[in-house]
């Protein structure tokens, strides 16, 4: 016991205490600085229009990086070779990045989607063969409710590589229709019949920038094709689309205009 006390003199005890006190002070100071920087980052991020998911990801990444730096400073105070520690962290980060490569791809793709905003929650979109309403956008995946009420969870990595069609981005949409009628029908009669349906529908735009378009567009083997284009509010697109089909059919019947169908005309030669 006496030898033990002789070995640990007051000077040595103080030296040991100071040796461990320095890195402890560094960690405490770093913790205070990290808390202050986090509050400052919160204020800056709250003033931006970034998505909450991006804000949370940025704050978490900043805290992890700052704590790694704090640990390196504390290890340096303990006379630990920080170069070896940095090399070890590099190897560990490389191994982790390889093991979670798909997750990281989805996260960065999610950040791209949230920042570029090709669509937002509530938009009607078509992505990679899936069509429906966007219900949620997270860092990993986007949730879409299809028109037949199925829930599709699409990884953001797939979304970034696909063509995206956003049907809700613009306030107006154009309804494109084609009607084929018999060669016996007069062009003016057909156009007047279609225009009567258009003018009777108050949902169809008729201002100078969005005038309805009704023109003969093609002579086919069994019929004549007419192209119709009208502009409507985005929310009325499908109602106008189907109503136009039904109303044009009824109007054609009332005006004696016949739809055509494939047929063959045979001429009999006389002897």
Secondary structure by P-SEA (a helix, b strand, c coil): caaaaaaacaaaaaaaaaaaaaaaaaaaaaaaaaaaaaaaaaaaaaaccccaaaaaaaaaaaaaaaaaaaaaaaaaaaccaaaaaaaaaaaaaaaaaaaaaaaaaaaaaaaaaaaaccccccccccccccccccccccccbbbbbcccbbbbbbbaaaaaabbbbbcccccbbbbbbbbbbcccccaaaaaaaaaaaaaacccccccccccbbbbbccccccbbbbbbbbbccccaaaaaaaaaaaaaaaaaaaacbbbbcbbbbbbbbcc
